[in-house]
Amino acid sequence: MGGDDEDDRDDGRGVEREYRRRRKMSRGRFAALCIVQVNFALQMARPDTIPGRYRLLAVALMALLGVWAILTVRRGRTTVGTDGVSTRGAFRVRRWAWHDIYDLRVETNPGQRRADVKSLTYLYDNDGRRARLPHLDDWQLPDLWAEVAGLHTAAARHRGMTWERRPAVEVRIRERAAYRKARERAITGALLVLFAAIGYVVWEAVTDGDPHPFLLLFCAPLAAYALLAPLFRRRYIRALAHA
């Protein structure tokens, strides 16, 4: 592993690896993205649908989203070396030393029915926090499970400890998973409120009403999240306690 002949013999590749985007999105995903973009452009080109100031805001948001997506694709990567693991996104770089890493796990992508990626790889630290490892997935790698197993083998010596499970960390992982599910559900609820608010604001704008966009598009979704997050958190923690 990374200069260690014994580890290299065990894994065949050593620990020095970099995972980047090598395969493009599938044709189906690309076609769906094109349809969304064309529809957005057509809607923005119709002068009788959305007032000018809201059209400019929508275009600006779409442009920012496009820049973020392009930077994520071009800059995103996972780097594995003798000192640990690092990830790079559109703007952020994160690093973990091997002794701070509890496990590397392959997990099912929750949105796999609509995605090219069916399985993802996550890094768990010693406090149970997890981070997704970009491009270390079954879309970019033909045998993801074997790749992650090879990383476990190659990194064992550099970690200074085995990959054994620790009950205290496993409990923290389950607790954080419950909190994460609660946040995801609360965000979904807030987005539904936001979409409803957008529809109402557009309708009011078209009919020359006074839609109060700040209250509807900002305050209402935040209020929905603030109400839903603790409710879902209590629900998932209660389910975890009875598991």
C-alpha positions as CSV (number, residue, x, y, z in Angstrom):
1,M,0.0,0.0,0.0
2,G,1.6,3.3,-1.2
3,G,5.1,2.0,-1.0
4,D,4.4,-1.1,1.1
5,D,5.1,-4.2,-0.9
6,E,3.0,-6.5,1.3
7,D,0.0,-4.3,1.0
8,D,0.5,-3.9,-2.8
9,R,0.6,-7.7,-3.1
10,D,-2.7,-7.9,-1.1
11,D,-4.5,-5.4,-3.2
12,G,-2.6,-5.2,-6.5
13,R,-2.9,-1.4,-6.7
14,G,-1.7,0.1,-3.5
15,V,-3.5,2.9,-1.7
16,E,-2.7,5.8,-3.9
17,R,-5.9,6.3,-6.0
18,E,-8.0,9.1,-7.4
19,Y,-11.6,8.7,-8.4
20,R,-13.0,11.2,-10.9
21,R,-15.8,11.4,-13.4
22,R,-15.0,9.0,-16.2
23,R,-18.4,8.0,-17.5
24,K,-20.9,10.5,-18.7
25,M,-24.6,10.4,-17.6
26,S,-26.8,8.0,-19.4
27,R,-28.7,9.0,-22.5
28,G,-32.0,8.9,-20.6
29,R,-30.8,11.2,-18.0
30,F,-29.3,13.5,-20.6
31,A,-32.6,13.6,-22.5
32,A,-34.6,14.4,-19.4
33,L,-32.2,17.2,-18.5
34,C,-32.5,18.7,-22.0
35,I,-36.3,18.6,-21.8
36,V,-36.2,20.5,-18.5
37,Q,-33.9,23.1,-19.9
38,V,-35.9,23.6,-23.1
39,N,-39.1,23.9,-21.2
40,F,-37.5,26.4,-18.9
41,A,-36.2,28.5,-21.8
42,L,-39.7,28.4,-23.5
43,Q,-41.4,29.6,-20.3
44,M,-38.9,32.4,-19.8
45,A,-39.3,33.5,-23.5
46,R,-43.1,34.0,-23.1
47,P,-43.7,37.6,-22.1
48,D,-47.2,37.0,-21.0
49,T,-46.5,34.5,-18.3
50,I,-44.1,35.9,-15.7
51,P,-43.3,39.5,-14.9
52,G,-39.8,40.7,-15.9
53,R,-38.4,41.0,-12.4
54,Y,-39.4,37.4,-11.5
55,R,-38.1,36.2,-14.8
56,L,-34.7,37.7,-14.1
57,L,-34.6,36.1,-10.7
58,A,-35.5,32.7,-12.2
59,V,-32.8,33.0,-14.8
60,A,-30.2,34.0,-12.3
61,L,-31.0,31.1,-10.0
62,M,-30.9,28.7,-12.9
63,A,-27.5,30.1,-14.0
64,L,-26.1,29.7,-10.5
65,L,-27.3,26.1,-10.4
66,G,-25.7,25.5,-13.8
67,V,-22.4,26.9,-12.7
68,W,-22.5,24.8,-9.5
69,A,-23.3,21.6,-11.5
70,I,-20.5,22.3,-14.0
71,L,-17.9,22.9,-11.3
72,T,-19.0,19.8,-9.3
73,V,-18.6,17.6,-12.4
74,R,-15.2,19.1,-13.5
75,R,-13.6,19.5,-10.0
76,G,-15.3,16.7,-8.0
77,R,-13.1,13.8,-7.0
78,T,-12.1,11.5,-4.2
79,T,-8.4,11.1,-3.5
80,V,-7.0,8.2,-1.3
81,G,-3.4,8.2,-0.1
82,T,-1.2,7.0,2.6
83,D,-2.2,9.9,4.8
84,G,-6.0,9.4,4.4
85,V,-8.9,10.4,2.3
86,S,-9.8,13.7,0.8
87,T,-12.8,14.9,-1.3
88,R,-13.2,17.9,-3.5
89,G,-16.5,19.4,-4.6
90,A,-17.4,22.6,-6.5
91,F,-15.9,24.8,-3.8
92,R,-15.0,22.7,-0.8
93,V,-12.2,20.4,0.1
94,R,-12.4,18.0,3.0
95,R,-9.7,15.7,4.4
96,W,-9.7,12.8,6.9
97,A,-6.6,11.1,8.3
98,W,-6.8,7.3,8.4
99,H,-6.9,7.2,12.2
100,D,-10.0,9.5,12.1
101,I,-11.9,7.2,9.7
102,Y,-14.1,4.5,11.2
103,D,-15.3,2.8,8.1
104,L,-15.9,3.0,4.3
105,R,-19.3,1.6,3.4
106,V,-21.2,1.0,0.2
107,E,-24.9,1.9,0.5
108,T,-27.9,1.9,-1.8
109,N,-28.8,5.2,-3.4
110,P,-32.2,6.2,-2.1
111,G,-33.2,7.6,-5.5
112,Q,-31.8,4.7,-7.5
113,R,-34.9,4.2,-9.6
114,R,-34.4,7.6,-11.2
115,A,-30.6,7.7,-11.1
116,D,-27.7,6.2,-13.0
117,V,-26.0,5.5,-9.7
118,K,-27.4,2.6,-7.7
119,S,-24.8,2.3,-5.0
120,L,-22.7,5.0,-3.3
121,T,-19.7,4.9,-1.0
122,Y,-19.7,6.8,2.3
123,L,-17.0,7.6,4.8
124,Y,-17.8,7.4,8.5
125,D,-15.7,9.0,11.1
126,N,-15.2,8.0,14.7
127,D,-18.1,10.2,15.8
128,G,-20.5,8.5,13.4
129,R,-20.7,11.4,10.9
130,R,-20.7,10.4,7.3
131,A,-19.6,12.0,4.1
132,R,-20.2,10.8,0.5
133,L,-17.1,10.0,-1.5
134,P,-17.6,11.6,-5.0
135,H,-17.4,9.3,-8.0
136,L,-16.7,6.2,-5.9
137,D,-19.9,4.6,-7.1
138,D,-21.2,1.8,-9.3
139,W,-21.7,4.1,-12.3
140,Q,-18.0,5.1,-12.5
141,L,-16.6,1.7,-11.3
142,P,-17.6,-1.7,-12.7
143,D,-17.1,-3.5,-9.4
144,L,-17.6,-1.1,-6.6
145,W,-17.7,-3.7,-3.8
146,A,-14.4,-5.1,-4.8
147,E,-12.9,-1.6,-5.1
148,V,-14.0,-0.7,-1.6
149,A,-12.8,-4.0,-0.2
150,G,-9.5,-3.3,-1.8
151,L,-9.3,0.1,-0.1
152,H,-10.0,-1.6,3.3
153,T,-7.2,-4.0,2.7
154,A,-4.7,-1.5,1.4
155,A,-5.4,1.1,4.1
156,A,-5.4,-1.3,7.1
157,R,-1.7,-0.8,7.9
158,H,-1.9,3.0,7.6
159,R,-4.9,3.2,9.9
160,G,-2.9,1.7,12.8
161,M,-6.0,-0.3,13.8
162,T,-8.3,-3.0,12.4
163,W,-11.7,-2.3,10.7
164,E,-13.6,-3.9,13.5
165,R,-17.1,-2.6,14.5
166,R,-17.4,-0.6,17.7
167,P,-20.8,-0.6,19.4
168,A,-20.6,3.0,20.6
169,V,-19.8,4.3,17.1
170,E,-22.6,2.1,15.6
171,V,-25.1,3.7,18.0
172,R,-24.0,7.2,17.0
173,I,-24.3,6.2,13.3
174,R,-27.9,5.1,13.8
175,E,-28.7,8.2,15.8
176,R,-27.3,10.5,13.1
177,A,-29.1,8.5,10.4
178,A,-32.4,9.2,12.3
179,Y,-31.6,12.9,12.5
180,R,-30.7,12.9,8.8
181,K,-34.0,11.3,7.8
182,A,-35.8,13.8,9.9
183,R,-34.1,16.7,8.2
184,E,-34.7,15.2,4.7
185,R,-38.4,14.8,5.5
186,A,-38.6,18.3,6.8
187,I,-36.8,19.7,3.8
188,T,-39.3,17.8,1.5
189,G,-42.2,19.4,3.4
190,A,-40.5,22.9,3.1
191,L,-40.0,22.4,-0.6
192,L,-43.7,21.5,-1.1
193,V,-44.6,24.7,0.7
194,L,-42.1,26.6,-1.5
195,F,-43.6,25.2,-4.7
196,A,-47.1,26.0,-3.6
197,A,-45.9,29.5,-2.7
198,I,-44.2,29.9,-6.1
199,G,-47.5,29.0,-7.9
200,Y,-49.4,31.4,-5.8
201,V,-46.9,34.2,-6.4
202,V,-47.0,33.7,-10.1
203,W,-50.8,33.7,-10.1
204,E,-50.9,36.9,-8.1
205,A,-48.3,38.5,-10.3
206,V,-50.2,37.6,-13.5
207,T,-53.5,38.9,-12.1
208,D,-51.8,42.1,-10.9
209,G,-52.2,41.2,-7.2
210,D,-49.8,41.8,-4.3
211,P,-48.1,38.4,-3.6
212,H,-45.7,39.4,-0.8
213,P,-42.9,37.2,-2.3
214,F,-40.6,37.6,0.7
215,L,-43.1,36.1,3.2
216,L,-44.3,33.4,0.8
217,L,-41.0,32.3,-0.8
218,F,-38.7,32.7,2.2
219,C,-40.5,32.9,5.5
220,A,-43.2,30.3,4.8
221,P,-40.7,27.5,3.8
222,L,-38.5,28.3,6.8
223,A,-41.5,28.1,9.1
224,A,-42.5,24.8,7.7
225,Y,-39.1,23.4,8.2
226,A,-38.9,24.7,11.8
227,L,-42.2,23.0,12.6
228,L,-41.6,19.7,10.7
229,A,-38.0,19.0,11.8
230,P,-38.6,18.4,15.5
231,L,-41.7,16.4,14.7
232,F,-39.9,14.0,12.4
233,R,-36.9,13.9,14.8
234,R,-39.0,12.7,17.7
235,R,-40.7,10.1,15.4
236,Y,-37.4,8.6,14.2
237,I,-35.8,8.7,17.6
238,R,-38.8,6.9,19.1
239,A,-38.6,4.3,16.3
240,L,-34.9,3.9,17.0
241,A,-35.4,3.4,20.7
242,H,-37.9,0.5,20.0
243,A,-35.8,-1.1,17.3
